[in-house]
Amino acid sequence: MPAMEPGAGLNGSDFVSISGGWAWAINPASPNIDLGWEFIQFLSTAENQAEINATMGNIITRADAATGTYAENEYLTAVSEAAMPVTTFRPALPEYVRVSSEVQLATERIITGEASADEALEMFAQAVEEIVGAENVKRIE
């Protein structure tokens, strides 16, 4: 998507993208932590990432995974080639989950007619300020 202004995207790009939103984890109480880690390493190979992302219709997270079934999908490869140079990842902060929930709530309020877009945006901004602190929020008029 276009950046707020030319050159305002990642590394001075005119576009922005945020990728991510899923992860594999091992329960720390698991009796098979080593086996869990081995499985995550198996899932994370370029070949398996290509197959998993092609099946799910996701953009790859590593360039060397653009192989096999994934590489055969013209749509996925085109989107990946356009998005990868300008994408960043979701913040690895505990507050992010709460902010993400507020995005979903604002969208729901607009879709259901509970609030206009402007009203939902104001409620979102207030919620985010409460979550991360007003000093960490930049409001754009």
A tleap script that builds the chain and sets N, CA, C and O, in Angstrom:
source leaprc.protein.ff14SB
mol = sequence {
  NMET PRO ALA MET GLU PRO GLY ALA GLY LEU
  ASN GLY SER ASP PHE VAL SER ILE SER GLY
  GLY TRP ALA TRP ALA ILE ASN PRO ALA SER
  PRO ASN ILE ASP LEU GLY TRP GLU PHE ILE
  GLN PHE LEU SER THR ALA GLU ASN GLN ALA
  GLU ILE ASN ALA THR MET GLY ASN ILE ILE
  THR ARG ALA ASP ALA ALA THR GLY THR TYR
  ALA GLU ASN GLU TYR LEU THR ALA VAL SER
  GLU ALA ALA MET PRO VAL THR THR PHE ARG
  PRO ALA LEU PRO GLU TYR VAL ARG VAL SER
  SER GLU VAL GLN LEU ALA THR GLU ARG ILE
  ILE THR GLY GLU ALA SER ALA ASP GLU ALA
  LEU GLU MET PHE ALA GLN ALA VAL GLU GLU
  ILE VAL GLY ALA GLU ASN VAL LYS ARG ILE
  CGLU
}
set mol.1.N position { 0.840 -1.155 0.000 }
set mol.1.CA position { 0.000 0.000 0.000 }
set mol.1.C position { 0.891 1.225 0.000 }
set mol.1.O position { 2.025 1.168 0.477 }
set mol.2.N position { 0.399 2.319 -0.523 }
set mol.2.CA position { 1.222 3.534 -0.557 }
set mol.2.C position { 1.535 4.041 0.852 }
set mol.2.O position { 0.703 3.959 1.755 }
set mol.3.N position { 2.731 4.558 1.020 }
set mol.3.CA position { 3.115 5.182 2.290 }
set mol.3.C position { 2.358 6.497 2.438 }
set mol.3.O position { 1.790 7.005 1.471 }
set mol.4.N position { 2.351 7.047 3.652 }
set mol.4.CA position { 1.645 8.312 3.907 }
set mol.4.C position { 2.113 9.413 2.957 }
set mol.4.O position { 1.332 10.272 2.549 }
set mol.5.N position { 3.382 9.373 2.618 }
set mol.5.CA position { 3.939 10.338 1.680 }
set mol.5.C position { 5.118 9.671 0.989 }
set mol.5.O position { 5.696 8.728 1.531 }
set mol.6.N position { 5.485 10.139 -0.192 }
set mol.6.CA position { 6.607 9.517 -0.897 }
set mol.6.C position { 7.858 9.447 -0.015 }
set mol.6.O position { 8.243 10.422 0.630 }
set mol.7.N position { 8.468 8.280 -0.008 }
set mol.7.CA position { 9.697 8.074 0.742 }
set mol.7.C position { 9.503 7.773 2.220 }
set mol.7.O position { 10.484 7.629 2.950 }
set mol.8.N position { 8.250 7.673 2.680 }
set mol.8.CA position { 7.988 7.462 4.113 }
set mol.8.C position { 7.912 5.987 4.487 }
set mol.8.O position { 7.724 5.661 5.659 }
set mol.9.N position { 8.055 5.087 3.509 }
set mol.9.CA position { 8.010 3.661 3.801 }
set mol.9.C position { 9.365 3.131 4.254 }
set mol.9.O position { 10.326 3.886 4.403 }
set mol.10.N position { 9.426 1.823 4.468 }
set mol.10.CA position { 10.645 1.160 4.919 }
set mol.10.C position { 11.802 1.465 3.973 }
set mol.10.O position { 11.672 1.327 2.757 }
set mol.11.N position { 12.922 1.877 4.533 }
set mol.11.CA position { 14.131 2.200 3.762 }
set mol.11.C position { 13.877 3.256 2.693 }
set mol.11.O position { 14.491 3.222 1.627 }
set mol.12.N position { 12.967 4.203 2.976 }
set mol.12.CA position { 12.699 5.292 2.046 }
set mol.12.C position { 11.791 4.931 0.890 }
set mol.12.O position { 11.688 5.690 -0.074 }
set mol.13.N position { 11.132 3.788 0.968 }
set mol.13.CA position { 10.232 3.357 -0.099 }
set mol.13.C position { 8.967 4.208 -0.117 }
set mol.13.O position { 8.646 4.878 0.865 }
set mol.14.N position { 8.262 4.176 -1.228 }
set mol.14.CA position { 6.977 4.863 -1.339 }
set mol.14.C position { 5.830 3.972 -0.900 }
set mol.14.O position { 4.675 4.395 -0.940 }
set mol.15.N position { 6.125 2.739 -0.478 }
set mol.15.CA position { 5.095 1.776 -0.101 }
set mol.15.C position { 5.397 1.173 1.262 }
set mol.15.O position { 6.533 1.220 1.736 }
set mol.16.N position { 4.363 0.602 1.892 }
set mol.16.CA position { 4.523 -0.043 3.193 }
set mol.16.C position { 3.780 -1.370 3.210 }
set mol.16.O position { 2.809 -1.559 2.478 }
set mol.17.N position { 4.237 -2.277 4.042 }
set mol.17.CA position { 3.589 -3.566 4.236 }
set mol.17.C position { 4.022 -4.103 5.590 }
set mol.17.O position { 5.171 -3.927 5.994 }
set mol.18.N position { 3.111 -4.754 6.286 }
set mol.18.CA position { 3.456 -5.417 7.542 }
set mol.18.C position { 3.135 -6.889 7.370 }
set mol.18.O position { 2.023 -7.246 6.978 }
set mol.19.N position { 4.086 -7.727 7.655 }
set mol.19.CA position { 3.913 -9.166 7.486 }
set mol.19.C position { 3.963 -9.861 8.833 }
set mol.19.O position { 4.455 -9.311 9.818 }
set mol.20.N position { 3.457 -11.055 8.857 }
set mol.20.CA position { 3.535 -11.870 10.059 }
set mol.20.C position { 2.178 -12.091 10.699 }
set mol.20.O position { 1.139 -11.773 10.122 }
set mol.21.N position { 2.209 -12.622 11.860 }
set mol.21.CA position { 0.973 -12.842 12.583 }
set mol.21.C position { 0.778 -14.276 13.020 }
set mol.21.O position { -0.253 -14.606 13.607 }
set mol.22.N position { 1.732 -15.124 12.751 }
set mol.22.CA position { 1.642 -16.520 13.188 }
set mol.22.C position { 3.025 -16.966 13.634 }
set mol.22.O position { 4.041 -16.370 13.276 }
set mol.23.N position { 3.034 -18.002 14.404 }
set mol.23.CA position { 4.305 -18.523 14.894 }
set mol.23.C position { 4.108 -19.942 15.411 }
set mol.23.O position { 2.989 -20.363 15.703 }
set mol.24.N position { 5.206 -20.663 15.519 }
set mol.24.CA position { 5.201 -21.972 16.169 }
set mol.24.C position { 5.847 -21.796 17.529 }
set mol.24.O position { 6.783 -21.013 17.690 }
set mol.25.N position { 5.349 -22.517 18.487 }
set mol.25.CA position { 5.896 -22.415 19.837 }
set mol.25.C position { 5.899 -23.775 20.507 }
set mol.25.O position { 5.172 -24.685 20.110 }
set mol.26.N position { 6.720 -23.892 21.517 }
set mol.26.CA position { 6.794 -25.119 22.308 }
set mol.26.C position { 6.349 -24.766 23.717 }
set mol.26.O position { 6.867 -23.831 24.328 }
set mol.27.N position { 5.406 -25.505 24.216 }
set mol.27.CA position { 4.956 -25.301 25.583 }
set mol.27.C position { 6.121 -25.608 26.526 }
set mol.27.O position { 6.693 -26.696 26.461 }
set mol.28.N position { 6.478 -24.666 27.398 }
set mol.28.CA position { 7.620 -24.919 28.289 }
set mol.28.C position { 7.400 -26.088 29.249 }
set mol.28.O position { 8.355 -26.602 29.831 }
set mol.29.N position { 6.149 -26.507 29.414 }
set mol.29.CA position { 5.861 -27.646 30.292 }
set mol.29.C position { 5.859 -28.968 29.527 }
set mol.29.O position { 5.604 -30.022 30.109 }
set mol.30.N position { 6.142 -28.915 28.232 }
set mol.30.CA position { 6.144 -30.137 27.424 }
set mol.30.C position { 7.242 -31.093 27.880 }
set mol.30.O position { 8.354 -30.665 28.189 }
set mol.31.N position { 6.931 -32.383 27.922 }
set mol.31.CA position { 7.981 -33.357 28.255 }
set mol.31.C position { 8.899 -33.635 27.054 }
set mol.31.O position { 9.889 -34.357 27.172 }
set mol.32.N position { 8.549 -33.041 25.884 }
set mol.32.CA position { 9.296 -33.314 24.654 }
set mol.32.C position { 9.799 -32.028 24.005 }
set mol.32.O position { 9.614 -31.825 22.805 }
set mol.33.N position { 10.421 -31.175 24.776 }
set mol.33.CA position { 10.889 -29.897 24.248 }
set mol.33.C position { 11.880 -30.097 23.104 }
set mol.33.O position { 11.792 -29.406 22.088 }
set mol.34.N position { 12.810 -31.018 23.250 }
set mol.34.CA position { 13.797 -31.260 22.187 }
set mol.34.C position { 13.118 -31.742 20.911 }
set mol.34.O position { 13.492 -31.319 19.817 }
set mol.35.N position { 12.145 -32.604 21.035 }
set mol.35.CA position { 11.406 -33.096 19.871 }
set mol.35.C position { 10.592 -31.969 19.239 }
set mol.35.O position { 10.499 -31.875 18.015 }
set mol.36.N position { 10.012 -31.125 20.067 }
set mol.36.CA position { 9.268 -29.962 19.566 }
set mol.36.C position { 10.170 -29.046 18.767 }
set mol.36.O position { 9.790 -28.572 17.696 }
set mol.37.N position { 11.366 -28.793 19.284 }
set mol.37.CA position { 12.323 -27.940 18.574 }
set mol.37.C position { 12.741 -28.583 17.258 }
set mol.37.O position { 12.881 -27.890 16.250 }
set mol.38.N position { 12.938 -29.870 17.253 }
set mol.38.CA position { 13.285 -30.587 16.020 }
set mol.38.C position { 12.171 -30.436 14.984 }
set mol.38.O position { 12.439 -30.254 13.796 }
set mol.39.N position { 10.918 -30.513 15.446 }
set mol.39.CA position { 9.775 -30.368 14.538 }
set mol.39.C position { 9.708 -28.948 13.959 }
set mol.39.O position { 9.439 -28.771 12.770 }
set mol.40.N position { 9.951 -27.950 14.797 }
set mol.40.CA position { 9.948 -26.568 14.309 }
set mol.40.C position { 11.058 -26.363 13.279 }
set mol.40.O position { 10.854 -25.677 12.277 }
set mol.41.N position { 12.221 -26.946 13.517 }
set mol.41.CA position { 13.304 -26.847 12.533 }
set mol.41.C position { 12.911 -27.510 11.219 }
set mol.41.O position { 13.230 -27.004 10.143 }
set mol.42.N position { 12.217 -28.644 11.306 }
set mol.42.CA position { 11.732 -29.335 10.107 }
set mol.42.C position { 10.747 -28.443 9.345 }
set mol.42.O position { 10.855 -28.303 8.126 }
set mol.43.N position { 9.793 -27.843 10.054 }
set mol.43.CA position { 8.805 -26.980 9.413 }
set mol.43.C position { 9.447 -25.742 8.790 }
set mol.43.O position { 8.920 -25.189 7.825 }
set mol.44.N position { 10.567 -25.313 9.329 }
set mol.44.CA position { 11.193 -24.059 8.926 }
set mol.44.C position { 12.154 -24.167 7.748 }
set mol.44.O position { 12.707 -23.152 7.323 }
set mol.45.N position { 12.369 -25.361 7.208 }
set mol.45.CA position { 13.256 -25.462 6.045 }
set mol.45.C position { 12.633 -24.714 4.865 }
set mol.45.O position { 11.413 -24.566 4.797 }
set mol.46.N position { 13.460 -24.249 3.947 }
set mol.46.CA position { 12.959 -23.518 2.783 }
set mol.46.C position { 11.937 -24.352 2.011 }
set mol.46.O position { 10.903 -23.834 1.589 }
set mol.47.N position { 12.225 -25.635 1.826 }
set mol.47.CA position { 11.316 -26.515 1.077 }
set mol.47.C position { 9.952 -26.610 1.765 }
set mol.47.O position { 8.915 -26.487 1.114 }
set mol.48.N position { 9.960 -26.826 3.070 }
set mol.48.CA position { 8.687 -26.944 3.781 }
set mol.48.C position { 7.963 -25.611 3.887 }
set mol.48.O position { 6.733 -25.569 3.843 }
set mol.49.N position { 8.705 -24.531 4.024 }
set mol.49.CA position { 8.079 -23.214 4.036 }
set mol.49.C position { 7.397 -22.929 2.701 }
set mol.49.O position { 6.309 -22.353 2.668 }
set mol.50.N position { 8.035 -23.329 1.599 }
set mol.50.CA position { 7.426 -23.151 0.285 }
set mol.50.C position { 6.108 -23.911 0.202 }
set mol.50.O position { 5.105 -23.360 -0.251 }
set mol.51.N position { 6.100 -25.153 0.629 }
set mol.51.CA position { 4.899 -25.985 0.554 }
set mol.51.C position { 3.794 -25.485 1.485 }
set mol.51.O position { 2.631 -25.396 1.092 }
set mol.52.N position { 4.168 -25.163 2.708 }
set mol.52.CA position { 3.182 -24.678 3.691 }
set mol.52.C position { 2.542 -23.378 3.205 }
set mol.52.O position { 1.319 -23.238 3.232 }
set mol.53.N position { 3.364 -22.434 2.764 }
set mol.53.CA position { 2.828 -21.137 2.340 }
set mol.53.C position { 2.050 -21.225 1.034 }
set mol.53.O position { 1.080 -20.490 0.847 }
set mol.54.N position { 2.453 -22.102 0.136 }
set mol.54.CA position { 1.683 -22.302 -1.093 }
set mol.54.C position { 0.315 -22.877 -0.762 }
set mol.54.O position { -0.693 -22.453 -1.327 }
set mol.55.N position { 0.275 -23.837 0.149 }
set mol.55.CA position { -0.984 -24.471 0.549 }
set mol.55.C position { -1.908 -23.478 1.247 }
set mol.55.O position { -3.115 -23.464 1.006 }
set mol.56.N position { -1.333 -22.649 2.111 }
set mol.56.CA position { -2.131 -21.691 2.874 }
set mol.56.C position { -2.409 -20.399 2.113 }
set mol.56.O position { -3.269 -19.616 2.517 }
set mol.57.N position { -1.693 -20.171 1.022 }
set mol.57.CA position { -1.866 -18.936 0.268 }
set mol.57.C position { -1.221 -17.742 0.936 }
set mol.57.O position { -1.675 -16.610 0.769 }
set mol.58.N position { -0.163 -17.990 1.691 }
set mol.58.CA position { 0.539 -16.919 2.409 }
set mol.58.C position { 1.756 -16.438 1.641 }
set mol.58.O position { 2.300 -17.146 0.795 }
set mol.59.N position { 2.169 -15.221 1.953 }
set mol.59.CA position { 3.413 -14.696 1.409 }
set mol.59.C position { 4.554 -15.341 2.195 }
set mol.59.O position { 4.478 -15.460 3.418 }
set mol.60.N position { 5.592 -15.749 1.506 }
set mol.60.CA position { 6.751 -16.360 2.163 }
set mol.60.C position { 7.449 -15.338 3.053 }
set mol.60.O position { 7.346 -14.130 2.839 }
set mol.61.N position { 8.146 -15.839 4.037 }
set mol.61.CA position { 8.882 -14.957 4.944 }
set mol.61.C position { 10.381 -15.028 4.708 }
set mol.61.O position { 11.155 -14.344 5.377 }
set mol.62.N position { 10.783 -15.847 3.767 }
set mol.62.CA position { 12.201 -15.937 3.429 }
set mol.62.C position { 12.329 -16.160 1.922 }
set mol.62.O position { 11.637 -17.006 1.355 }
set mol.63.N position { 13.206 -15.406 1.283 }
set mol.63.CA position { 13.336 -15.423 -0.170 }
set mol.63.C position { 13.701 -16.792 -0.720 }
set mol.63.O position { 13.270 -17.139 -1.819 }
set mol.64.N position { 14.487 -17.588 0.016 }
set mol.64.CA position { 14.895 -18.890 -0.505 }
set mol.64.C position { 13.758 -19.918 -0.486 }
set mol.64.O position { 13.943 -21.052 -0.928 }
set mol.65.N position { 12.591 -19.530 0.021 }
set mol.65.CA position { 11.446 -20.440 0.020 }
set mol.65.C position { 10.564 -20.265 -1.217 }
set mol.65.O position { 9.515 -20.900 -1.326 }
set mol.66.N position { 10.977 -19.426 -2.129 }
set mol.66.CA position { 10.213 -19.230 -3.367 }
set mol.66.C position { 10.570 -20.319 -4.370 }
set mol.66.O position { 11.114 -20.042 -5.439 }
set mol.67.N position { 10.255 -21.566 -4.007 }
set mol.67.CA position { 10.597 -22.712 -4.841 }
set mol.67.C position { 9.387 -23.628 -4.967 }
set mol.67.O position { 8.361 -23.419 -4.321 }
set mol.68.N position { 9.526 -24.640 -5.805 }
set mol.68.CA position { 8.522 -25.693 -5.917 }
set mol.68.C position { 7.121 -25.176 -6.186 }
set mol.68.O position { 6.926 -24.320 -7.049 }
set mol.69.N position { 6.150 -25.691 -5.453 }
set mol.69.CA position { 4.748 -25.330 -5.636 }
set mol.69.C position { 4.537 -23.837 -5.471 }
set mol.69.O position { 3.726 -23.237 -6.177 }
set mol.70.N position { 5.253 -23.247 -4.556 }
set mol.70.CA position { 5.116 -21.807 -4.323 }
set mol.70.C position { 5.520 -21.029 -5.575 }
set mol.70.O position { 4.804 -20.129 -6.012 }
set mol.71.N position { 6.656 -21.378 -6.139 }
set mol.71.CA position { 7.162 -20.676 -7.320 }
set mol.71.C position { 6.244 -20.844 -8.524 }
set mol.71.O position { 6.243 -20.004 -9.424 }
set mol.72.N position { 5.472 -21.912 -8.551 }
set mol.72.CA position { 4.547 -22.164 -9.658 }
set mol.72.C position { 3.287 -21.308 -9.574 }
set mol.72.O position { 2.560 -21.190 -10.560 }
set mol.73.N position { 3.016 -20.712 -8.420 }
set mol.73.CA position { 1.828 -19.889 -8.233 }
set mol.73.C position { 2.176 -18.446 -8.609 }
set mol.73.O position { 2.857 -17.748 -7.859 }
set mol.74.N position { 1.702 -18.010 -9.775 }
set mol.74.CA position { 2.059 -16.687 -10.279 }
set mol.74.C position { 1.596 -15.561 -9.358 }
set mol.74.O position { 2.302 -14.567 -9.187 }
set mol.75.N position { 0.415 -15.715 -8.765 }
set mol.75.CA position { -0.097 -14.675 -7.876 }
set mol.75.C position { 0.791 -14.529 -6.641 }
set mol.75.O position { 1.213 -13.423 -6.304 }
set mol.76.N position { 1.077 -15.656 -5.963 }
set mol.76.CA position { 1.892 -15.595 -4.750 }
set mol.76.C position { 3.285 -15.049 -5.018 }
set mol.76.O position { 3.805 -14.254 -4.234 }
set mol.77.N position { 3.884 -15.468 -6.112 }
set mol.77.CA position { 5.235 -14.977 -6.402 }
set mol.77.C position { 5.207 -13.484 -6.729 }
set mol.77.O position { 6.111 -12.753 -6.325 }
set mol.78.N position { 4.190 -13.020 -7.448 }
set mol.78.CA position { 4.105 -11.588 -7.771 }
set mol.78.C position { 3.911 -10.752 -6.508 }
set mol.78.O position { 4.561 -9.720 -6.340 }
set mol.79.N position { 3.022 -11.194 -5.622 }
set mol.79.CA position { 2.788 -10.461 -4.380 }
set mol.79.C position { 4.050 -10.480 -3.515 }
set mol.79.O position { 4.431 -9.456 -2.949 }
set mol.80.N position { 4.688 -11.629 -3.415 }
set mol.80.CA position { 5.908 -11.733 -2.613 }
set mol.80.C position { 6.998 -10.817 -3.144 }
set mol.80.O position { 7.655 -10.120 -2.370 }
set mol.81.N position { 7.194 -10.811 -4.443 }
set mol.81.CA position { 8.237 -9.975 -5.035 }
set mol.81.C position { 7.959 -8.492 -4.816 }
set mol.81.O position { 8.890 -7.701 -4.668 }
set mol.82.N position { 6.678 -8.109 -4.796 }
set mol.82.CA position { 6.332 -6.705 -4.579 }
set mol.82.C position { 6.405 -6.323 -3.103 }
set mol.82.O position { 6.830 -5.218 -2.768 }
set mol.83.N position { 5.992 -7.235 -2.219 }
set mol.83.CA position { 5.889 -6.902 -0.790 }
set mol.83.C position { 7.197 -7.061 -0.029 }
set mol.83.O position { 7.500 -6.253 0.849 }
set mol.84.N position { 7.973 -8.086 -0.349 }
set mol.84.CA position { 9.166 -8.383 0.461 }
set mol.84.C position { 10.120 -7.191 0.621 }
set mol.84.O position { 10.613 -6.971 1.727 }
set mol.85.N position { 10.399 -6.421 -0.423 }
set mol.85.CA position { 11.360 -5.321 -0.237 }
set mol.85.C position { 10.847 -4.190 0.656 }
set mol.85.O position { 11.648 -3.413 1.176 }
set mol.86.N position { 9.529 -4.080 0.845 }
set mol.86.CA position { 8.985 -2.950 1.606 }
set mol.86.C position { 8.285 -3.381 2.894 }
set mol.86.O position { 7.654 -2.561 3.561 }
set mol.87.N position { 8.392 -4.653 3.242 }
set mol.87.CA position { 7.663 -5.126 4.415 }
set mol.87.C position { 8.511 -5.088 5.676 }
set mol.87.O position { 9.739 -5.166 5.638 }
set mol.88.N position { 7.827 -4.968 6.763 }
set mol.88.CA position { 8.447 -5.069 8.075 }
set mol.88.C position { 7.596 -6.073 8.852 }
set mol.88.O position { 6.569 -6.527 8.346 }
set mol.89.N position { 7.996 -6.416 10.042 }
set mol.89.CA position { 7.248 -7.400 10.807 }
set mol.89.C position { 6.483 -6.716 11.936 }
set mol.89.O position { 6.764 -5.579 12.317 }
set mol.90.N position { 5.525 -7.443 12.444 }
set mol.90.CA position { 4.738 -6.922 13.556 }
set mol.90.C position { 5.633 -6.796 14.780 }
set mol.90.O position { 6.503 -7.637 15.008 }
set mol.91.N position { 5.423 -5.753 15.562 }
set mol.91.CA position { 6.272 -5.567 16.745 }
set mol.91.C position { 6.193 -6.748 17.709 }
set mol.91.O position { 5.110 -7.278 17.958 }
set mol.92.N position { 7.303 -7.147 18.234 }
set mol.92.CA position { 7.354 -8.248 19.199 }
set mol.92.C position { 7.232 -7.680 20.607 }
set mol.92.O position { 8.099 -7.879 21.457 }
set mol.93.N position { 6.139 -6.975 20.826 }
set mol.93.CA position { 5.891 -6.346 22.115 }
set mol.93.C position { 4.617 -6.919 22.721 }
set mol.93.O position { 3.688 -7.253 21.986 }
set mol.94.N position { 4.553 -7.039 24.030 }
set mol.94.CA position { 3.343 -7.588 24.653 }
set mol.94.C position { 2.096 -6.756 24.353 }
set mol.94.O position { 0.988 -7.290 24.309 }
set mol.95.N position { 2.276 -5.461 24.148 }
set mol.95.CA position { 1.127 -4.591 23.857 }
set mol.95.C position { 0.544 -4.823 22.471 }
set mol.95.O position { -0.610 -4.482 22.214 }
set mol.96.N position { 1.337 -5.401 21.580 }
set mol.96.CA position { 0.879 -5.527 20.198 }
set mol.96.C position { -0.402 -6.348 20.077 }
set mol.96.O position { -1.272 -6.010 19.274 }
set mol.97.N position { -0.532 -7.405 20.849 }
set mol.97.CA position { -1.717 -8.244 20.779 }
set mol.97.C position { -2.956 -7.416 21.112 }
set mol.97.O position { -3.995 -7.561 20.467 }
set mol.98.N position { -2.848 -6.558 22.108 }
set mol.98.CA position { -3.979 -5.716 22.486 }
set mol.98.C position { -4.284 -4.686 21.403 }
set mol.98.O position { -5.453 -4.426 21.119 }
set mol.99.N position { -3.268 -4.099 20.799 }
set mol.99.CA position { -3.479 -3.142 19.714 }
set mol.99.C position { -4.134 -3.853 18.525 }
set mol.99.O position { -5.059 -3.317 17.916 }
set mol.100.N position { -3.659 -5.047 18.199 }
set mol.100.CA position { -4.228 -5.823 17.102 }
set mol.100.C position { -5.709 -6.108 17.352 }
set mol.100.O position { -6.517 -6.044 16.426 }
set mol.101.N position { -6.062 -6.417 18.585 }
set mol.101.CA position { -7.470 -6.652 18.927 }
set mol.101.C position { -8.295 -5.393 18.715 }
set mol.101.O position { -9.445 -5.468 18.281 }
set mol.102.N position { -7.725 -4.253 19.012 }
set mol.102.CA position { -8.434 -2.984 18.806 }
set mol.102.C position { -8.663 -2.699 17.321 }
set mol.102.O position { -9.683 -2.119 16.950 }
set mol.103.N position { -7.712 -3.106 16.471 }
set mol.103.CA position { -7.906 -2.966 15.019 }
set mol.103.C position { -9.123 -3.779 14.590 }
set mol.103.O position { -9.970 -3.298 13.837 }
set mol.104.N position { -9.198 -5.007 15.073 }
set mol.104.CA position { -10.329 -5.876 14.730 }
set mol.104.C position { -11.644 -5.300 15.260 }
set mol.104.O position { -12.660 -5.345 14.566 }
set mol.105.N position { -11.634 -4.765 16.471 }
set mol.105.CA position { -12.832 -4.187 17.056 }
set mol.105.C position { -13.293 -2.965 16.271 }
set mol.105.O position { -14.489 -2.801 16.031 }
set mol.106.N position { -12.369 -2.114 15.872 }
set mol.106.CA position { -12.724 -0.935 15.076 }
set mol.106.C position { -13.339 -1.351 13.747 }
set mol.106.O position { -14.333 -0.772 13.309 }
set mol.107.N position { -12.751 -2.350 13.111 }
set mol.107.CA position { -13.298 -2.852 11.844 }
set mol.107.C position { -14.709 -3.386 12.048 }
set mol.107.O position { -15.605 -3.102 11.253 }
set mol.108.N position { -14.905 -4.153 13.106 }
set mol.108.CA position { -16.225 -4.704 13.418 }
set mol.108.C position { -17.243 -3.584 13.642 }
set mol.108.O position { -18.365 -3.663 13.141 }
set mol.109.N position { -16.871 -2.562 14.374 }
set mol.109.CA position { -17.785 -1.446 14.646 }
set mol.109.C position { -18.233 -0.762 13.364 }
set mol.109.O position { -19.392 -0.364 13.241 }
set mol.110.N position { -17.326 -0.625 12.417 }
set mol.110.CA position { -17.672 0.005 11.141 }
set mol.110.C position { -18.577 -0.910 10.323 }
set mol.110.O position { -19.600 -0.467 9.800 }
set mol.111.N position { -18.208 -2.171 10.211 }
set mol.111.CA position { -18.970 -3.121 9.392 }
set mol.111.C position { -20.385 -3.323 9.916 }
set mol.111.O position { -21.329 -3.417 9.132 }
set mol.112.N position { -20.539 -3.391 11.229 }
set mol.112.CA position { -21.866 -3.636 11.811 }
set mol.112.C position { -22.689 -2.359 11.927 }
set mol.112.O position { -23.865 -2.421 12.283 }
set mol.113.N position { -22.105 -1.222 11.639 }
set mol.113.CA position { -22.826 0.037 11.738 }
set mol.113.C position { -22.875 0.592 13.152 }
set mol.113.O position { -23.569 1.575 13.409 }
set mol.114.N position { -22.152 -0.023 14.061 }
set mol.114.CA position { -22.118 0.462 15.441 }
set mol.114.C position { -21.482 1.848 15.522 }
set mol.114.O position { -21.816 2.646 16.397 }
set mol.115.N position { -20.559 2.121 14.595 }
set mol.115.CA position { -19.876 3.414 14.580 }
set mol.115.C position { -19.513 3.773 13.143 }
set mol.115.O position { -19.315 2.904 12.295 }
set mol.116.N position { -19.434 5.076 12.897 }
set mol.116.CA position { -18.927 5.519 11.595 }
set mol.116.C position { -17.423 5.264 11.581 }
set mol.116.O position { -16.835 4.941 12.613 }
set mol.117.N position { -16.808 5.409 10.422 }
set mol.117.CA position { -15.360 5.217 10.325 }
set mol.117.C position { -14.630 6.210 11.226 }
set mol.117.O position { -13.678 5.842 11.915 }
set mol.118.N position { -15.073 7.468 11.221 }
set mol.118.CA position { -14.422 8.478 12.057 }
set mol.118.C position { -14.585 8.161 13.542 }
set mol.118.O position { -13.638 8.296 14.317 }
set mol.119.N position { -15.800 7.735 13.941 }
set mol.119.CA position { -16.034 7.393 15.348 }
set mol.119.C position { -15.186 6.188 15.768 }
set mol.119.O position { -14.575 6.193 16.837 }
set mol.120.N position { -15.156 5.161 14.920 }
set mol.120.CA position { -14.374 3.963 15.233 }
set mol.120.C position { -12.886 4.295 15.315 }
set mol.120.O position { -12.177 3.764 16.171 }
set mol.121.N position { -12.419 5.157 14.442 }
set mol.121.CA position { -11.016 5.558 14.461 }
set mol.121.C position { -10.687 6.305 15.753 }
set mol.121.O position { -9.627 6.094 16.341 }
set mol.122.N position { -11.588 7.172 16.189 }
set mol.122.CA position { -11.343 7.900 17.438 }
set mol.122.C position { -11.324 6.934 18.630 }
set mol.122.O position { -10.475 7.057 19.513 }
set mol.123.N position { -12.257 5.974 18.658 }
set mol.123.CA position { -12.264 4.988 19.737 }
set mol.123.C position { -10.978 4.156 19.708 }
set mol.123.O position { -10.408 3.837 20.752 }
set mol.124.N position { -10.535 3.814 18.499 }
set mol.124.CA position { -9.290 3.060 18.346 }
set mol.124.C position { -8.110 3.860 18.890 }
set mol.124.O position { -7.302 3.343 19.660 }
set mol.125.N position { -8.019 5.121 18.484 }
set mol.125.CA position { -6.904 5.968 18.925 }
set mol.125.C position { -6.878 6.087 20.443 }
set mol.125.O position { -5.811 6.007 21.052 }
set mol.126.N position { -8.039 6.278 21.056 }
set mol.126.CA position { -8.097 6.377 22.515 }
set mol.126.C position { -7.645 5.080 23.175 }
set mol.126.O position { -6.897 5.101 24.152 }
set mol.127.N position { -8.104 3.946 22.634 }
set mol.127.CA position { -7.725 2.650 23.200 }
set mol.127.C position { -6.225 2.421 23.081 }
set mol.127.O position { -5.592 1.947 24.025 }
set mol.128.N position { -5.654 2.752 21.929 }
set mol.128.CA position { -4.214 2.560 21.726 }
set mol.128.C position { -3.418 3.465 22.664 }
set mol.128.O position { -2.394 3.048 23.206 }
set mol.129.N position { -3.879 4.689 22.856 }
set mol.129.CA position { -3.198 5.581 23.789 }
set mol.129.C position { -3.212 4.997 25.205 }
set mol.129.O position { -2.230 5.118 25.937 }
set mol.130.N position { -4.315 4.372 25.583 }
set mol.130.CA position { -4.391 3.745 26.907 }
set mol.130.C position { -3.448 2.545 27.003 }
set mol.130.O position { -2.866 2.290 28.057 }
set mol.131.N position { -3.303 1.814 25.905 }
set mol.131.CA position { -2.470 0.607 25.911 }
set mol.131.C position { -0.978 0.946 25.931 }
set mol.131.O position { -0.223 0.395 26.733 }
set mol.132.N position { -0.557 1.852 25.049 }
set mol.132.CA position { 0.883 2.110 24.894 }
set mol.132.C position { 1.326 3.463 25.432 }
set mol.132.O position { 2.522 3.755 25.467 }
set mol.133.N position { 0.372 4.292 25.850 }
set mol.133.CA position { 0.699 5.630 26.332 }
set mol.133.C position { 0.587 6.650 25.221 }
set mol.133.O position { 1.082 6.432 24.115 }
set mol.134.N position { -0.062 7.763 25.512 }
set mol.134.CA position { -0.288 8.810 24.497 }
set mol.134.C position { 1.017 9.305 23.877 }
set mol.134.O position { 1.049 9.696 22.710 }
set mol.135.N position { 2.093 9.286 24.669 }
set mol.135.CA position { 3.376 9.777 24.154 }
set mol.135.C position { 3.943 8.884 23.049 }
set mol.135.O position { 4.862 9.288 22.336 }
set mol.136.N position { 3.403 7.681 22.904 }
set mol.136.CA position { 3.873 6.740 21.883 }
set mol.136.C position { 2.947 6.646 20.678 }
set mol.136.O position { 3.140 5.795 19.811 }
set mol.137.N position { 1.952 7.509 20.621 }
set mol.137.CA position { 0.978 7.482 19.537 }
set mol.137.C position { 1.083 8.770 18.737 }
set mol.137.O position { 1.111 9.866 19.298 }
set mol.138.N position { 1.140 8.623 17.430 }
set mol.138.CA position { 1.168 9.789 16.552 }
set mol.138.C position { -0.172 9.857 15.854 }
set mol.138.O position { -0.499 8.997 15.036 }
set mol.139.N position { -0.939 10.870 16.172 }
set mol.139.CA position { -2.240 11.067 15.518 }
set mol.139.C position { -2.030 11.849 14.226 }
set mol.139.O position { -1.313 12.849 14.203 }
set mol.140.N position { -2.658 11.386 13.165 }
set mol.140.CA position { -2.541 12.019 11.860 }
set mol.140.C position { -3.889 12.621 11.506 }
set mol.140.O position { -4.894 11.914 11.441 }
set mol.141.N position { -3.908 13.902 11.283 }
set mol.141.CA position { -5.177 14.591 10.965 }
set mol.141.C position { -5.578 14.326 9.528 }
set mol.141.O position { -6.612 14.818 9.075 }
savepdb mol mol.pdb
quit
